[in-house]
Amino acid sequence: MLPAPLIGVFVFLFGLIIGSFLNVCILRIPSGKSIVMPSSACPKCGHLIQPYDNIPVLSYLLLGGKCRGCKTKISPMYPLVEFLTGVLFFACYCAFGISLDTLKWATFSAIMIVLVFTDLRERILPDLVNFTGFGLGLLLSLFMKPTDGTALWLSSHIFQFPPPDAVLSLVDALLGAAVGSGLLWLVSEAYFKLRGREGMGLGDVKMMLMAGAFLGAKRTLLTIMAGSILGSIIGIVLILARRKEADYELPFGTFLGAGALLVVFFGTPVVDWYQSLLMMR
Ligand SMILES: [Zn+2]
């Protein structure tokens, strides 16, 4: 068995490599290009990116953030996405150890990074990512302990004996998906009725369908709250700073994604605190 700090380093390095793949997803999925072929090239001069120039983060630093062929600036998004993926994978390992939970939350982190950056760049939350993620969320739930508790609470009112863990966990995932997509759909319908124009795309609804399958009902509600607060704060700051027009379209999916990741790592005390408030009544 390897010592824990060494495993942590490997998990971080593995995250960097996955992050490099996520960059390809962010770049190519919105325009419907293959994420496997062909290999990457400089968008400006077509210079093929060689394996030795494709080392996560390091290559960007060694090349000084410029293409080897034409010296065009490379977006700092690439090393940022790689580094962020490494950090999130490392955080999953620190929080959940060597476990299925780490696999689940690392998968979720990777999906969130793709959605956060795709929405930021293009105001798109691709169906391919949302529905693949939704399927993965349901599949993974079958192997996890039911931690949300909503399915258990419901089943205790219906059955004498609790159903097997896999069933409870799947029901928790489905409830999370229903709560997340249902709530956002209601908000978008209400906005449309009130303002007569679309304020929130169906992409956000589908994103929360997917996120809900991973998070369960309680953490999904917390995510929507966190995302809305983040979006409001940044929206107000942008308007006050007059950096953007008042009708500047905020990337709501970006805020939901950031909110979801905050909830994964810091949400448990909030959920526990709120439940204890409910118990006291
Ligand atoms: Zn170039």
Residues whose N, C-alpha, C, O or C-beta is under 5 A from the ligand:
A	BS01	ZN	C42 K44 C45 G46 H47 C67 G69 C70 K71 T72
